[in-house]
Amino acid sequence: MKKAIYRTTLAFALVALSFTSTYAQKISADEQKIVDYLDAHMKEAIGTLESIVNIESPSEDVAGVKQVGMVFKRELESLGLTARWIDMPPEMQRAGHLVAATTGTKGKRVLLLGHIDTVLRGEKFRREGNKAFGTGSSDMKAGDVVLLFALKALQATGNLKDTRITVMLTGDEESAGRPINISRRDMIAAAKESDVALSFEGTVGNSATIGRRGSSNWRLEVEARTGHSAGIFGASMGSGAIFEASRIVNQFYEALNQ
């Protein structure tokens, strides 16, 4: 957890401060101050994670999601960001989103993304050695805490001043509210007003992902001649519908398994 906070915070600092367009191999004095801040506040970060993991917030739990959102709203406002909660229409059965922003005028316009809902409910926070468990602890309340403490570190070291940063924590990432044009309206608007976006979802092997495939729903229909299975693959019957569907699915595999 400590390494994840360090690396994500330092990466964010490089983007947010916009001091350079290339990654420095040796950390700067400002970055060292950020590391020192995190060393001194690690217990606080873990305590924050424990408190929000222990608030159940599956996507359909409007009250629970909003309760987590209010924790972050208070924290972000304490750093000088202006924050507001955007409610979704009651019929959508989704809590809404938290949006907060600095009021600076310098540097690139940075959008920081997270989500405060979970898939499931029920498992409280616990630790076993250097591992933490609990519903939503990795997906993605730990990432939200990293985001928050990145901002805390920047503020404490004087590097948050006059930045142009927007934070958006969505309340329905795991199960999007319908219709999508309403539930994603504010995120799209924030993205259009930003130069760069950084999501704090978990990583694989402490790596950074600069692009990923989205998801879509599709329906595959194939046609073939009807007849006895004994004639399959023959000149009159052809290869059949099952083979054709399998061939198309295998083409997806070959194209995407790169």
C-alpha positions in Angstrom: 0.0 0.0 0.0 2.8 2.4 0.9 4.6 1.9 -2.5 1.3 2.4 -4.3 0.6 5.7 -2.5 4.2 6.9 -3.2 4.2 6.1 -6.9 0.7 7.3 -7.7 1.3 10.5 -5.8 4.6 11.2 -7.5 3.1 10.5 -10.9 0.2 12.8 -10.1 2.5 15.5 -8.9 4.4 15.5 -12.1 1.2 15.9 -14.1 -0.5 18.4 -11.8 2.5 20.7 -11.4 3.3 20.6 -15.1 6.9 21.4 -14.4 8.2 19.0 -17.1 7.0 16.9 -20.0 9.3 14.0 -19.3 9.6 11.8 -16.3 12.6 12.6 -14.1 14.6 9.6 -13.0 15.6 11.4 -9.8 12.9 12.9 -7.7 12.9 16.6 -7.1 13.0 18.4 -3.8 9.3 19.0 -4.1 8.7 15.3 -4.7 10.9 14.4 -1.7 8.7 16.6 0.5 5.6 14.7 -0.8 7.2 11.4 0.1 8.2 12.8 3.6 4.6 13.9 4.1 3.2 10.5 3.2 5.7 8.8 5.6 4.4 11.0 8.4 0.7 10.5 7.6 0.5 6.8 6.6 -1.5 5.8 9.7 -3.9 8.6 8.9 -4.3 7.4 5.4 -5.0 3.8 6.6 -7.4 5.1 9.1 -9.3 7.0 6.4 -9.4 3.8 4.3 -10.8 1.8 7.2 -13.5 4.4 7.9 -14.9 4.4 4.4 -14.6 0.7 3.8 -16.8 0.2 6.9 -19.5 2.3 5.2 -21.4 0.0 3.0 -21.9 1.6 -0.4 -23.0 -0.8 -3.2 -24.2 1.1 -6.3 -27.9 0.7 -5.4 -27.4 1.9 -1.8 -28.1 5.6 -2.3 -27.7 6.6 1.3 -24.4 4.6 1.7 -22.8 5.9 -1.4 -23.7 9.5 -0.5 -22.3 9.0 3.0 -18.9 8.0 1.6 -19.2 11.0 -0.7 -19.7 13.4 2.2 -16.5 12.1 3.8 -14.5 13.1 0.8 -16.5 16.3 0.4 -15.5 17.5 3.8 -11.9 16.4 3.3 -11.6 18.2 -0.1 -13.2 21.3 1.2 -10.7 21.4 4.1 -8.0 21.6 1.4 -9.6 24.7 -0.1 -11.4 23.0 -3.0 -14.9 24.0 -3.8 -17.1 20.8 -3.7 -20.7 19.9 -4.6 -22.8 16.8 -4.7 -24.7 16.1 -7.9 -27.9 14.1 -7.2 -29.3 11.8 -9.7 -33.1 11.6 -10.4 -34.8 9.3 -7.8 -36.1 7.0 -10.4 -32.5 6.1 -11.4 -31.9 4.6 -7.9 -28.3 6.0 -7.9 -26.8 8.4 -5.4 -25.0 10.8 -7.7 -21.4 12.1 -7.9 -19.0 14.4 -6.0 -17.2 17.1 -8.0 -14.6 19.3 -6.4 -12.1 21.8 -7.9 -9.3 24.1 -7.1 -9.7 27.7 -8.2 -6.2 28.3 -9.6 -5.3 29.6 -13.0 -1.9 28.0 -13.8 -0.8 24.7 -15.3 -2.7 22.1 -17.2 -6.3 21.4 -16.4 -6.2 18.0 -14.6 -9.1 15.7 -14.0 -8.8 13.2 -11.2 -11.2 10.3 -11.3 -12.4 7.7 -8.8 -15.6 6.0 -7.7 -17.0 5.5 -4.3 -19.5 2.7 -4.9 -18.8 -1.1 -4.6 -20.2 -4.2 -6.2 -21.0 -6.0 -2.9 -21.6 -5.3 0.7 -20.8 -6.9 4.1 -17.1 -7.4 4.7 -15.7 -4.9 7.3 -12.1 -3.6 7.2 -9.4 -5.8 8.7 -5.6 -6.2 8.4 -3.5 -9.3 8.3 0.1 -8.2 8.4 0.7 -5.8 5.5 -2.5 -6.8 3.7 -5.9 -5.2 4.1 -9.3 -6.7 3.4 -12.8 -5.4 3.2 -15.5 -4.8 0.7 -14.3 -2.2 -1.8 -10.9 -1.9 -0.2 -9.1 -2.3 -3.5 -11.9 -1.4 -5.9 -11.5 1.3 -5.3 -11.6 3.0 -2.0 -7.9 2.6 -1.5 -7.5 4.5 -4.8 -9.7 7.2 -3.6 -7.6 7.5 -0.5 -4.5 7.7 -2.6 -6.1 10.5 -4.6 -7.0 12.4 -1.4 -3.6 12.1 0.2 -1.9 13.1 -3.1 -3.8 16.4 -2.8 -3.1 16.6 1.0 0.6 16.2 0.2 0.5 18.8 -2.5 -1.3 21.2 -0.2 1.0 20.6 2.7 4.1 21.2 0.6 2.7 24.4 -1.1 2.3 22.8 -4.5 -1.5 22.8 -4.7 -1.7 26.6 -4.8 -3.0 28.1 -8.1 -3.4 24.7 -9.8 -6.4 23.8 -12.0 -7.5 20.5 -10.7 -11.0 18.9 -10.8 -11.8 15.8 -8.8 -14.8 13.6 -9.7 -15.8 10.7 -7.6 -18.7 8.8 -9.2 -21.3 6.9 -7.3 -22.3 4.4 -10.0 -19.2 3.1 -11.7 -19.9 -0.6 -10.8 -23.5 -0.4 -12.1 -24.2 2.7 -14.1 -27.4 4.6 -13.7 -29.8 4.6 -16.6 -30.1 6.5 -18.8 -26.4 6.8 -19.5 -26.7 10.3 -21.0 -27.7 11.5 -17.5 -25.4 9.4 -15.3 -22.3 10.2 -17.4 -23.3 13.8 -18.4 -21.2 15.5 -15.7 -18.1 13.3 -16.3 -18.2 14.0 -20.0 -18.5 17.8 -19.3 -15.6 17.7 -16.9 -13.5 15.7 -19.4 -14.1 18.3 -22.1 -12.9 21.0 -19.8 -9.6 19.2 -19.0 -6.3 18.7 -20.7 -5.4 15.4 -19.0 -7.3 12.8 -16.9 -5.9 10.4 -14.3 -7.9 7.6 -12.8 -6.9 6.1 -9.4 -8.1 2.5 -10.1 -5.8 -0.2 -8.9 -2.7 -1.1 -11.0 -1.1 -4.3 -12.1 2.5 -4.7 -11.0 2.7 -1.0 -10.1 2.3 0.0 -13.7 0.3 2.8 -15.3 -2.3 2.2 -18.0 -2.5 4.9 -20.7 -5.4 3.3 -22.6 -7.8 0.4 -22.3 -10.6 -1.2 -24.2 -14.1 -0.2 -23.2 -17.1 -2.6 -22.9 -20.0 -3.1 -25.2 -23.0 -5.3 -25.6 -23.5 -7.1 -28.9 -25.6 -9.9 -30.4 -24.3 -12.4 -32.9 -26.7 -14.0 -35.4 -25.6 -16.6 -37.9 -27.6 -18.5 -40.5 -27.2 -22.1 -41.8 -29.2 -24.8 -43.5 -31.3 -27.1 -41.3 -30.9 -30.8 -41.5 -29.5 -33.9 -39.8 -26.2 -33.5 -38.0 -24.8 -36.5 -39.9 -24.6 -34.2 -42.9 -22.6 -31.4 -41.3 -19.5 -30.3 -43.2 -20.8 -31.9 -46.3 -21.2 -30.2 -49.6 -25.0 -29.9 -49.2 -25.1 -28.9 -45.5 -22.0 -26.7 -45.2 -20.2 -26.0 -41.9 -23.3 -25.2 -39.8 -24.3 -22.4 -37.5 -22.3 -23.6 -34.5 -19.1 -23.7 -36.5 -19.7 -20.3 -38.0 -20.4 -18.7 -34.6 -17.3 -20.3 -33.2 -15.2 -19.1 -36.1 -16.4 -15.5 -35.5 -15.7 -15.7 -31.8 -12.3 -17.1 -32.4 -11.5 -14.2 -34.7 -12.3 -11.8 -31.8 -9.8 -13.8 -29.7 -7.1 -13.7 -32.3 -7.6 -9.9 -32.9 -7.7 -8.9 -29.3 -5.2 -11.4 -27.7 -2.2 -9.3 -28.6 
